[in-house]
Amino acid sequence: MKTAERRAIRFSLATTMALALAYGAGFPLPFLAPLFVVFLSAMPGPPMGIKGLFALLLIMVLSLTVGVLLIPLIRYYPVSAVLIVAVGLYFSMFLTLIRGKRLLGTFLTVGFTLISVAGSVDYLLATTVIKALALSIVAAVLCQWVVYPFFPDEVAADAAPEAASGEALSNWLAVRATLIVMPAYLLALTNPSQYLMTIMKSVSLGQQTSAMDMRHAGRELIGSTFAGGIMAGAFWLMLSILPTLWMFSLWMLAFSLYVAARLYGFIKTRVAPSFWINALVTMLILLGPAVEDSANGKDALTAFLQRFVTFVGVTLYAWGAMAVLEHWRSRRLAKSQATRAAALLEL
């Protein structure tokens, strides 16, 4: 069996096991468990060890504590709190995109945004989100431990992508990602129960745009969002035929294997691997709350459509913001170069 096939099967099995474990054990926000498997398994190589898991949990606790400390500021000094969140987002994105500390940067981002928004409604909700994150991480890593020995890599893991070159470019990528996430954060503050998961989508978009140019941004951002929405709709229709945990897990296996086959390249595709990662993340973020709404007796279809329309709006904003910011930056660079050239001519 080829390495790509091993990784695809490992990816889909771990995602399915995490989903079955989270929903079967009644985790809060159970769709976060397969979501973390997607984040952790997308990178080649063996899963983290026991020390790595404890270190990850410690990082998570310390990072999410930042969000808890922001809750009183959000309630009583909202303007100051929003400014602190903006600075914290920049720092988190700099760690994620430039320094390569993806897990630390992602948890800091979640702490500054998701936890502070949840806590603005109720401390109990913030505590629930933190508990859900901790349980989901443990479940994701345990599922990787179970699956990996059966489908190990036969070659060394691929080298990590190189960091962006140039201090100015590094700062610019972090600023651009921050400006993409902040509007979703402000939107979530207006109605946390409806727009909380929009933050996760915007964070995914902010990290994704770091490796894009304008020519491919539309296809990557808009296309992957629609692909995720279509997969979530198809998943929901198939699950409604026989809504049991067994069928939920089997459909998750089928859809994750479909994505993994394209993600790892043994089924050819014209789009980048990031397209399929974003599509699967979108599917999980849309599908998870829909299942919760259905279990609680709410109108799951209406809520699903509202979330999808919101995600499309956030994606269109990310694309537009990227275009405007890049145009503004290119004009500044051209003006700066023209000024330097004029100064040299005078000399």
MIDREN-291655 format. One line per field, with one value per residue (C-alpha): x negated, y, z; chain; residue number from 1. Coordinates in steps of 0.05 Angstrom, whole numbers. Last residue first. Example, Ala and Ser with C-alpha at 12.3 -4.5 7.8 and 13.67 -1.06 7.14 Angstrom:
x <- -273_-246
y <- -21_-90
z <- 143_156
kette <- A_A
nr <- 2_1
***
This chain:
x <- -435_-370_-362_-370_-315_-268_-281_-267_-202_-180_-196_-154_-97_-99_-101_-43_-3_-18_5_71_85_67_113_171_165_156_215_258_239_248_315_338_319_356_418_414_407_468_508_487_505_574_585_567_611_670_657_647_714_704_723_659_633_645_608_549_546_548_493_447_463_443_377_362_376_336_276_282_284_225_183_204_183_118_97_93_143_140_151_120_141_77_65_64_121_159_165_172_235_270_245_274_341_345_321_369_425_407_403_471_499_475_497_567_608_632_657_639_565_567_600_551_490_514_525_457_422_456_436_364_360_391_339_283_303_310_242_199_231_232_162_128_110_105_46_53_11_33_105_115_99_151_201_195_201_263_296_281_309_373_382_405_454_522_512_463_511_481_413_410_412_354_313_333_310_243_223_205_169_127_108_85_44_10_-7_-33_-79_-112_-118_-152_-199_-221_-212_-150_-166_-184_-135_-151_-189_-150_-150_-201_-179_-139_-85_-44_25_42_-2_30_103_105_57_94_159_127_101_170_205_156_165_240_243_202_240_308_287_265_330_371_332_346_420_420_389_450_465_399_365_381_351_288_280_287_244_181_179_192_137_90_108_92_26_3_24_-7_-74_-103_-135_-103_-32_-13_-57_-41_33_33_-3_45_105_80_74_146_171_140_175_241_232_218_282_323_306_359_380_321_272_303_296_224_194_231_204_132_145_157_83_58_106_91_16_23_66_14_-42_-3_9_-64_-86_-40_-65_-44_-16_-64_-80_-43_-4_70_78_76_124_171_168_185_249_266_268_300_364_379_397_406_385_441_399_428_424_351_330_365_337_267_271_293_237_185_211_212_141_111_143_117_48_41_64_13_-42_-27_0
y <- 1246_1272_1208_1166_1206_1197_1121_1119_1157_1112_1050_1078_1094_1024_993_1035_1018_943_947_981_930_873_902_911_841_807_845_823_750_751_788_737_681_715_722_649_628_670_639_570_586_611_550_503_541_535_460_445_474_459_396_392_332_368_430_388_352_420_446_390_392_464_464_393_411_476_438_387_442_479_416_401_470_468_407_452_447_410_341_273_215_189_262_264_314_283_214_247_284_220_183_237_231_155_150_205_167_105_143_176_109_76_136_130_176_128_166_233_214_214_283_311_285_314_382_379_359_417_466_442_448_518_539_506_543_611_609_569_591_664_664_632_694_737_698_648_620_667_664_597_622_678_631_580_635_661_592_583_652_635_580_631_666_643_634_691_744_814_790_740_796_831_767_756_827_813_750_779_840_794_751_813_839_771_767_839_828_770_809_867_820_785_713_674_611_548_491_433_377_316_259_204_144_82_120_76_47_-4_29_97_80_72_129_175_159_176_242_263_241_280_342_336_328_391_432_411_428_498_508_486_534_591_572_570_639_665_710_749_685_653_714_713_639_640_701_711_639_611_654_633_561_570_604_550_495_528_548_559_625_662_637_611_655_717_698_694_761_795_763_788_859_855_823_879_930_893_892_967_981_931_957_927_861_848_870_821_764_779_739_677_687_690_627_594_600_573_514_498_501_454_407_408_394_336_309_319_281_224_221_262_226_198_237_276_340_335_290_344_394_341_303_369_375_303_321_390_357_336_406_378_305_254_191_164_232_243_170_162_228_212_143_173_224_171_124_179_204_135_113_175_169_96_112_168_122_68_0
z <- -124_-152_-191_-128_-93_-151_-150_-75_-83_-140_-98_-40_-87_-117_-47_-23_-85_-76_-3_-21_-75_-27_26_-22_-52_15_44_-15_-8_67_59_9_58_116_72_49_122_141_85_109_181_161_117_174_223_176_165_239_262_336_374_415_377_311_335_358_291_255_303_280_205_190_229_202_130_134_163_106_53_86_86_14_-12_30_-11_-73_-130_-196_-166_-178_-133_-100_-81_-6_0_-58_-27_41_20_-5_57_101_66_69_141_163_129_168_234_226_203_268_310_283_238_183_122_156_151_75_73_125_89_23_56_91_26_-10_44_45_-31_-26_25_-16_-79_-46_-12_-60_-125_-104_-76_-136_-176_-113_-86_-30_27_81_58_93_163_159_127_182_234_198_200_274_288_250_301_353_305_329_404_407_379_376_401_343_293_326_323_250_235_271_233_165_194_237_177_140_199_207_133_134_193_158_92_128_165_102_83_99_137_98_97_143_111_91_141_131_91_108_145_192_176_230_283_267_281_357_372_324_360_427_398_374_438_482_438_439_514_525_473_501_572_548_511_572_617_569_570_646_649_612_553_548_568_500_464_508_498_422_409_451_474_405_375_431_416_343_356_404_355_294_322_252_270_212_203_272_317_276_276_352_359_311_346_414_387_360_425_466_422_430_505_509_470_511_580_626_595_548_602_652_600_580_637_612_542_567_607_540_523_590_588_515_525_584_542_487_535_564_494_474_534_517_445_385_325_272_208_157_175_159_219_273_242_215_281_316_274_289_364_354_328_400_425_495_496_500_502_437_403_420_411_343_317_341_309_243_241_260_205_152_165_173_107_72_103_83_12_6_32_-20_0
kette <- A_A_A_A_A_A_A_A_A_A_A_A_A_A_A_A_A_A_A_A_A_A_A_A_A_A_A_A_A_A_A_A_A_A_A_A_A_A_A_A_A_A_A_A_A_A_A_A_A_A_A_A_A_A_A_A_A_A_A_A_A_A_A_A_A_A_A_A_A_A_A_A_A_A_A_A_A_A_A_A_A_A_A_A_A_A_A_A_A_A_A_A_A_A_A_A_A_A_A_A_A_A_A_A_A_A_A_A_A_A_A_A_A_A_A_A_A_A_A_A_A_A_A_A_A_A_A_A_A_A_A_A_A_A_A_A_A_A_A_A_A_A_A_A_A_A_A_A_A_A_A_A_A_A_A_A_A_A_A_A_A_A_A_A_A_A_A_A_A_A_A_A_A_A_A_A_A_A_A_A_A_A_A_A_A_A_A_A_A_A_A_A_A_A_A_A_A_A_A_A_A_A_A_A_A_A_A_A_A_A_A_A_A_A_A_A_A_A_A_A_A_A_A_A_A_A_A_A_A_A_A_A_A_A_A_A_A_A_A_A_A_A_A_A_A_A_A_A_A_A_A_A_A_A_A_A_A_A_A_A_A_A_A_A_A_A_A_A_A_A_A_A_A_A_A_A_A_A_A_A_A_A_A_A_A_A_A_A_A_A_A_A_A_A_A_A_A_A_A_A_A_A_A_A_A_A_A_A_A_A_A_A_A_A_A_A_A_A_A_A_A_A_A_A_A_A_A_A_A_A_A_A_A_A_A_A_A_A_A_A_A_A_A_A_A_A_A
nr <- 347_346_345_344_343_342_341_340_339_338_337_336_335_334_333_332_331_330_329_328_327_326_325_324_323_322_321_320_319_318_317_316_315_314_313_312_311_310_309_308_307_306_305_304_303_302_301_300_299_298_297_296_295_294_293_292_291_290_289_288_287_286_285_284_283_282_281_280_279_278_277_276_275_274_273_272_271_270_269_268_267_266_265_264_263_262_261_260_259_258_257_256_255_254_253_252_251_250_249_248_247_246_245_244_243_242_241_240_239_238_237_236_235_234_233_232_231_230_229_228_227_226_225_224_223_222_221_220_219_218_217_216_215_214_213_212_211_210_209_208_207_206_205_204_203_202_201_200_199_198_197_196_195_194_193_192_191_190_189_188_187_186_185_184_183_182_181_180_179_178_177_176_175_174_173_172_171_170_169_168_167_166_165_164_163_162_161_160_159_158_157_156_155_154_153_152_151_150_149_148_147_146_145_144_143_142_141_140_139_138_137_136_135_134_133_132_131_130_129_128_127_126_125_124_123_122_121_120_119_118_117_116_115_114_113_112_111_110_109_108_107_106_105_104_103_102_101_100_99_98_97_96_95_94_93_92_91_90_89_88_87_86_85_84_83_82_81_80_79_78_77_76_75_74_73_72_71_70_69_68_67_66_65_64_63_62_61_60_59_58_57_56_55_54_53_52_51_50_49_48_47_46_45_44_43_42_41_40_39_38_37_36_35_34_33_32_31_30_29_28_27_26_25_24_23_22_21_20_19_18_17_16_15_14_13_12_11_10_9_8_7_6_5_4_3_2_1
***
